[in-house]
């Protein structure tokens, strides 16, 4: 009776697991092994249900799955065969009844299949977890922050001259602003020569500059202005009022961007393409403060310093500025314009990048960039004629050319 109740409990468990399915008979419902489980079981010759339950009638597939009770071997004067290892009879000494009971116990095999299914499910879960982890590891890391950059728009209300499409510069700048507004930028730097300027007509120069400043007001990100040589056509005092600056060199940091400092420099205050003594002393002081604070420095200036970055047009006297940067050792990049062809080079651990001028971009193209800042690199995404590139930090060492 005890064996019957245990079999009934196992039957209820296998019903819940879906391993047994109902088969309706004339008198009530009988339960049989599910086809998918029965297919996995080896064919066996089972004893009739009449043996397990006397008076049960002819054997049926349902009743054949009910195991017969194990027969006692120690009866009468028949000797008990010696036990094998761990108390289990060797195959040669097992009785026919023992072998039949072992072979015809379907519940034991169903339990084994249940354990196998649980093991497979756990393995699949582990593989899925590992796969998701690999996918996350393959996803590119988000930058610390990003900023936009544009150089040499040089709008003017005059006819084209060679590759320079003066009037088209307005539409190109508006298109650049629309694209920059689609990105999460902390600021946009305008690298100088916003308007071309008219030497003999200060009023026209002012009007052209106002047209460009109105386009830049549509930027979602804050604007950082750099002064170029063409911007001074109408005089520095008028320009200071227009862009809201007391002087044309300054530095700034960003909230939440600890460890970075940005320096805007004026390449005209000492002469054309030269830095005056007062600004140079200020620049040295800013670099010293940034070094003490453990900050990396990114510089913006209209003029390039390195010949590789601007083969034709660059600083007239770059040596004092380069010396200050070499002594500080914390400047990682110098962004500039002025040379409309653009260029790139490295010197003493500093990236020197000159953006292509928007004014000379072909009619159906543009010229601007977005710079994504990471702990170990600056990723430049170029638009139009500006190429995309990655600037690793620190800069890989190389043999430095003479100045």
C-alpha positions as CSV (number, residue, x, y, z in Angstrom):
1,X,0.0,0.0,0.0
2,X,2.9,2.3,0.8
3,X,4.3,1.7,-2.7
4,X,0.9,2.5,-4.3
5,X,0.7,5.9,-2.5
6,X,4.3,6.8,-3.5
7,X,3.5,6.0,-7.1
8,X,0.4,8.1,-6.9
9,X,2.4,11.1,-5.6
10,X,4.9,10.7,-8.4
11,X,2.1,10.5,-10.9
12,X,0.7,13.9,-9.6
13,X,4.2,15.5,-9.9
14,X,4.6,14.3,-13.5
15,X,1.2,15.6,-14.4
16,X,2.2,19.1,-13.2
17,X,5.4,18.9,-15.2
18,X,3.5,17.9,-18.3
19,X,5.2,14.6,-18.6
20,X,1.9,12.6,-18.3
21,X,-1.1,13.4,-20.5
22,X,-4.8,12.2,-20.0
23,X,-6.3,9.5,-22.1
24,X,-10.1,9.2,-21.6
25,X,-11.6,5.7,-21.2
26,X,-15.2,4.5,-20.8
27,X,-14.8,4.4,-17.0
28,X,-13.0,7.6,-15.9
29,X,-9.6,9.0,-17.1
30,X,-6.4,7.2,-17.4
31,X,-3.0,8.9,-17.5
32,X,-0.2,7.8,-19.9
33,X,3.4,9.0,-20.6
34,X,3.5,12.0,-22.9
35,X,4.5,11.0,-26.5
36,X,7.6,13.2,-26.4
37,X,8.8,11.4,-23.2
38,X,7.7,8.0,-24.4
39,X,9.7,8.4,-27.6
40,X,12.8,9.0,-25.5
41,X,12.4,5.8,-23.5
42,X,13.9,2.5,-24.7
43,X,11.4,-0.3,-25.6
44,X,10.9,-2.6,-22.6
45,X,8.8,-5.7,-21.9
46,X,6.6,-4.8,-19.0
47,X,4.6,-7.1,-16.8
48,X,0.8,-7.0,-16.9
49,X,-1.1,-4.7,-14.6
50,X,-2.9,-7.8,-13.2
51,X,0.3,-8.7,-11.5
52,X,0.5,-5.4,-9.7
53,X,-3.2,-5.1,-9.1
54,X,-4.8,-8.6,-9.1
55,X,-8.2,-8.7,-10.7
56,X,-7.5,-5.8,-12.9
57,X,-8.3,-7.5,-16.2
58,X,-6.4,-7.6,-19.4
59,X,-3.2,-5.6,-19.6
60,X,-3.4,-2.2,-21.2
61,X,-0.7,0.4,-22.2
62,X,-1.8,2.5,-19.2
63,X,-1.4,-0.4,-16.8
64,X,1.8,-1.6,-18.3
65,X,3.5,1.6,-17.1
66,X,2.8,0.7,-13.5
67,X,5.9,-1.0,-12.0
68,X,5.4,-4.4,-10.4
69,X,6.6,-4.8,-6.8
70,X,10.1,-6.2,-6.2
71,X,10.0,-9.9,-5.3
72,X,11.8,-11.1,-2.2
73,X,14.7,-13.3,-3.0
74,X,15.2,-14.8,0.5
75,X,12.3,-17.2,0.6
76,X,12.2,-20.9,1.4
77,X,15.5,-22.7,1.3
78,X,16.8,-20.8,-1.7
79,X,20.2,-19.2,-0.8
80,X,20.7,-15.5,-1.2
81,X,23.4,-14.7,-3.9
82,X,26.4,-12.8,-2.6
83,X,26.3,-9.0,-3.0
84,X,28.7,-7.2,-5.3
85,X,30.4,-3.9,-4.9
86,X,28.4,-1.4,-2.8
87,X,25.9,-4.1,-2.0
88,X,24.7,-4.3,-5.6
89,X,24.4,-7.7,-7.2
90,X,26.7,-8.3,-10.1
91,X,24.9,-8.6,-13.5
92,X,25.7,-12.3,-13.6
93,X,24.1,-12.9,-10.2
94,X,21.0,-10.8,-10.7
95,X,17.7,-12.6,-11.0
96,X,15.4,-12.2,-13.9
97,X,12.9,-10.4,-11.7
98,X,15.5,-7.8,-10.6
99,X,16.5,-7.0,-14.2
100,X,12.9,-6.7,-15.3
101,X,12.0,-4.4,-12.4
102,X,15.0,-2.2,-13.1
103,X,14.2,-2.0,-16.8
104,X,10.5,-1.5,-16.5
105,X,10.5,1.4,-13.9
106,X,9.3,4.4,-16.1
107,X,9.1,6.9,-13.2
108,X,12.8,6.6,-12.6
109,X,13.5,7.4,-16.2
110,X,11.0,10.3,-16.2
111,X,12.8,11.7,-13.1
112,X,16.1,11.4,-15.0
113,X,14.6,13.2,-18.0
114,X,13.3,15.9,-15.7
115,X,16.8,16.4,-14.2
116,X,18.3,16.5,-17.7
117,X,15.7,19.1,-18.8
118,X,16.6,21.3,-15.8
119,X,20.3,20.9,-16.5
120,X,19.8,21.9,-20.2
121,X,17.7,24.9,-19.2
122,X,20.3,26.1,-16.7
123,X,23.0,25.7,-19.4
124,X,21.0,27.7,-21.9
125,X,20.4,30.4,-19.3
126,X,24.1,30.6,-18.6
127,X,24.9,30.8,-22.4
128,X,22.3,33.5,-22.8
129,X,23.8,35.5,-19.9
130,X,27.3,35.2,-21.3
131,X,26.0,36.2,-24.7
132,X,24.4,39.4,-23.4
133,X,27.6,40.2,-21.4
134,X,29.6,39.9,-24.6
135,X,27.2,42.1,-26.5
136,X,27.4,44.8,-23.7
137,X,31.2,44.5,-23.8
138,X,31.2,45.0,-27.6
139,X,29.1,48.2,-27.3
140,X,31.3,51.3,-27.6
141,X,31.7,53.3,-24.4
142,X,30.0,56.7,-24.3
143,X,32.3,59.8,-24.4
144,X,32.8,62.0,-21.4
145,X,31.4,64.9,-23.5
146,X,31.4,66.3,-27.0
147,X,31.8,69.7,-28.7
148,X,31.4,71.1,-32.2
149,X,33.9,73.1,-34.3
150,X,33.7,75.2,-37.4
151,X,36.4,77.4,-39.0
152,X,36.6,80.1,-41.7
153,X,33.0,80.7,-42.7
154,X,34.0,84.1,-44.2
155,X,30.6,85.1,-45.3
156,X,30.3,88.2,-47.5
157,X,27.7,89.8,-49.7
158,X,29.9,89.6,-52.8
159,X,30.5,87.5,-55.9
160,X,32.5,84.2,-55.7
161,X,36.3,84.4,-56.1
162,X,37.9,81.1,-57.1
163,X,36.8,78.4,-54.8
164,X,35.3,80.8,-52.3
165,X,31.5,81.0,-52.4
166,X,30.9,84.0,-50.1
167,X,27.1,84.2,-50.3
168,X,26.7,80.4,-50.0
169,X,28.5,80.5,-46.7
170,X,25.3,81.6,-44.9
171,X,23.3,78.5,-46.0
172,X,26.2,76.2,-45.2
173,X,26.5,77.6,-41.7
174,X,22.8,77.3,-41.2
175,X,23.0,73.6,-42.3
176,X,25.9,73.0,-39.9
177,X,24.0,74.5,-37.0
178,X,21.0,72.3,-37.8
179,X,23.2,69.2,-37.8
180,X,25.1,70.3,-34.6
181,X,21.8,70.8,-32.8
182,X,21.0,67.1,-33.4
183,X,23.8,66.1,-31.1
184,X,24.4,66.5,-27.3
185,X,27.2,69.1,-27.3
186,X,28.6,71.0,-24.4
187,X,29.7,73.9,-26.6
188,X,30.6,74.9,-30.2
189,X,33.8,76.7,-31.0
190,X,34.0,79.1,-33.9
191,X,37.7,79.2,-34.9
192,X,37.8,82.6,-36.4
193,X,37.1,84.6,-39.6
194,X,33.3,84.4,-39.3
195,X,32.9,87.2,-41.9
196,X,35.3,88.0,-44.7
197,X,35.3,91.7,-44.0
198,X,35.6,94.7,-46.2
199,X,38.6,96.9,-45.5
200,X,37.1,100.1,-47.0
201,X,33.6,99.6,-45.7
202,X,33.4,99.0,-41.9
203,X,29.6,99.3,-42.0
204,X,29.3,96.4,-44.5
205,X,31.7,94.3,-42.4
206,X,29.6,94.9,-39.3
207,X,26.4,94.0,-41.1
208,X,27.8,90.8,-42.5
209,X,29.1,89.8,-39.1
210,X,25.6,90.4,-37.6
211,X,24.1,88.1,-40.2
212,X,26.4,85.3,-39.2
213,X,26.0,85.8,-35.5
214,X,22.2,85.6,-36.0
215,X,22.7,82.2,-37.6
216,X,24.9,81.0,-34.7
217,X,22.3,82.2,-32.2
218,X,20.2,79.2,-33.3
219,X,22.7,76.8,-31.7
220,X,21.4,74.9,-28.7
221,X,24.9,74.6,-27.2
222,X,26.9,77.6,-25.9
223,X,29.1,79.4,-28.5
224,X,32.8,80.0,-27.9
225,X,34.3,82.5,-30.3
226,X,37.9,82.7,-31.5
227,X,39.1,85.8,-33.2
228,X,40.6,85.6,-36.7
229,X,42.5,88.1,-38.8
230,X,39.5,88.9,-41.0
231,X,37.3,89.5,-37.9
232,X,39.4,92.6,-37.1
233,X,38.7,94.4,-40.4
234,X,36.2,96.7,-38.7
235,X,38.4,97.2,-35.7
236,X,38.8,95.3,-32.4
237,X,36.6,97.5,-30.3
238,X,33.5,97.0,-32.4
239,X,34.2,93.2,-32.5
240,X,34.5,93.0,-28.7
241,X,31.0,94.5,-28.4
242,X,29.6,92.2,-31.0
243,X,30.8,89.0,-29.4
244,X,30.6,90.2,-25.8
245,X,34.3,89.8,-24.8
246,X,36.6,92.2,-22.9
247,X,39.7,90.5,-24.5
248,X,40.2,87.9,-27.1
249,X,41.9,85.3,-25.0
250,X,40.3,83.4,-22.1
251,X,40.0,79.9,-20.6
252,X,37.0,77.9,-19.3
253,X,36.0,74.6,-17.8
254,X,32.8,72.5,-18.1
255,X,30.6,71.4,-15.1
256,X,30.9,67.6,-14.8
257,X,34.0,67.5,-17.0
258,X,36.6,67.4,-14.2
259,X,40.2,67.1,-15.4
260,X,39.8,69.2,-18.6
261,X,40.5,72.8,-19.3
262,X,40.0,74.8,-22.6
263,X,42.1,77.8,-23.6
264,X,41.1,80.3,-26.3
265,X,44.1,82.3,-27.6
266,X,44.5,85.4,-29.8
267,X,47.0,85.0,-32.6
268,X,46.9,88.7,-33.5
269,X,47.7,90.7,-30.4
270,X,51.5,90.7,-30.9
271,X,51.2,91.1,-34.6
272,X,49.8,89.1,-37.5
273,X,50.3,85.5,-36.4
274,X,52.1,86.4,-33.2
275,X,51.3,86.3,-29.4
276,X,52.1,89.4,-27.3
277,X,54.2,89.2,-24.1
278,X,51.2,89.8,-21.8
279,X,49.1,87.0,-23.3
280,X,52.1,84.7,-23.3
281,X,52.7,85.2,-19.6
282,X,49.0,84.7,-19.0
283,X,49.1,81.5,-21.0
284,X,52.0,80.1,-19.0
285,X,50.1,80.9,-15.8
286,X,47.0,79.0,-17.0
287,X,49.0,76.0,-18.0
288,X,50.7,76.0,-14.5
289,X,47.4,76.1,-12.7
290,X,46.0,73.4,-14.9
291,X,49.0,71.2,-14.3
292,X,48.7,71.7,-10.5
293,X,45.0,70.6,-10.8
294,X,45.9,67.6,-12.9
295,X,44.0,68.9,-15.9
296,X,44.5,68.1,-19.6
297,X,44.4,71.3,-21.7
298,X,42.9,71.8,-25.2
299,X,43.8,75.0,-27.0
300,X,41.8,76.9,-29.7
301,X,43.4,79.5,-31.9
302,X,42.8,80.8,-35.3
303,X,46.5,80.1,-36.3
304,X,48.2,76.8,-36.4
305,X,51.6,76.2,-34.8
306,X,52.9,73.1,-36.5
307,X,54.0,73.0,-40.1
308,X,52.4,69.6,-40.7
309,X,49.0,70.9,-39.6
310,X,49.2,74.0,-41.8
311,X,51.9,73.9,-44.6
312,X,51.0,77.3,-46.0
313,X,49.5,79.6,-43.4
314,X,50.3,79.4,-39.7
315,X,51.8,81.3,-36.8
316,X,54.6,83.7,-37.9
317,X,56.4,83.3,-34.5
318,X,55.3,79.9,-33.0
319,X,58.5,79.3,-31.0
320,X,57.6,81.1,-27.7
321,X,54.2,79.4,-27.6
322,X,55.6,75.9,-28.4
323,X,58.2,76.4,-25.6
324,X,55.5,77.2,-23.1
325,X,53.6,74.1,-24.1
326,X,56.7,71.9,-23.9
327,X,57.6,73.1,-20.4
328,X,54.0,72.6,-19.1
329,X,53.6,69.2,-20.7
330,X,49.8,69.0,-20.2
331,X,48.5,70.3,-23.5
332,X,47.0,67.5,-25.5
333,X,45.5,69.2,-28.6
334,X,45.7,72.5,-30.5
335,X,42.7,73.2,-32.8
336,X,43.0,75.9,-35.5
337,X,41.7,77.3,-38.8
338,X,43.2,79.9,-41.1
339,X,44.8,77.5,-43.6
340,X,41.7,76.5,-45.6
341,X,43.2,73.3,-46.9
342,X,43.4,71.9,-43.3
343,X,46.0,69.5,-42.0
344,X,47.1,67.4,-39.1
345,X,50.4,66.6,-37.3
346,X,51.8,65.8,-33.8
347,X,54.7,67.4,-31.9
348,X,56.0,66.6,-28.4
349,X,52.9,64.8,-27.4
350,X,50.4,67.3,-28.8
351,X,47.9,66.8,-31.6
352,X,47.8,69.8,-34.0
353,X,44.6,69.8,-36.1
354,X,43.6,72.4,-38.6
355,X,40.0,72.3,-39.7
356,X,39.2,72.8,-43.4
357,X,37.7,76.2,-44.1
358,X,33.9,76.3,-44.8
359,X,34.4,79.1,-47.3
360,X,36.3,76.8,-49.7
361,X,34.1,73.7,-49.4
362,X,32.6,72.6,-52.7
363,X,29.1,73.9,-53.5
364,X,27.5,70.6,-52.6
365,X,29.5,70.0,-49.5
366,X,30.2,71.6,-46.1
367,X,33.0,71.7,-43.5
368,X,32.7,71.3,-39.7
369,X,33.3,68.6,-37.1
370,X,32.2,67.1,-33.8
371,X,34.9,66.1,-31.3
372,X,34.0,63.4,-28.7
373,X,36.3,63.4,-25.7
374,X,37.2,60.1,-24.1
375,X,39.6,59.4,-21.2
376,X,42.1,57.9,-23.8
377,X,41.3,59.7,-27.0
378,X,39.7,62.5,-29.0
379,X,37.4,61.1,-31.7
380,X,36.8,63.6,-34.5
381,X,33.8,63.1,-36.7
382,X,34.1,65.2,-39.8
383,X,31.4,66.5,-42.0
384,X,31.9,67.4,-45.7
385,X,35.6,68.1,-46.4
386,X,36.7,67.6,-42.8
387,X,38.0,64.0,-42.4
388,X,37.2,61.8,-39.4
389,X,40.1,60.7,-37.2
390,X,41.0,59.4,-33.8
391,X,43.6,61.2,-31.7
392,X,44.9,58.8,-29.0
393,X,45.9,60.1,-25.6
394,X,48.7,60.2,-24.8
395,X,50.1,60.8,-28.3
396,X,52.3,58.0,-29.6
397,X,56.0,59.1,-29.5
398,X,57.8,59.9,-32.8
399,X,60.8,61.7,-34.1
400,X,60.1,65.5,-34.0
401,X,60.9,67.6,-37.0
402,X,62.7,70.9,-36.6
403,X,60.7,74.0,-36.2
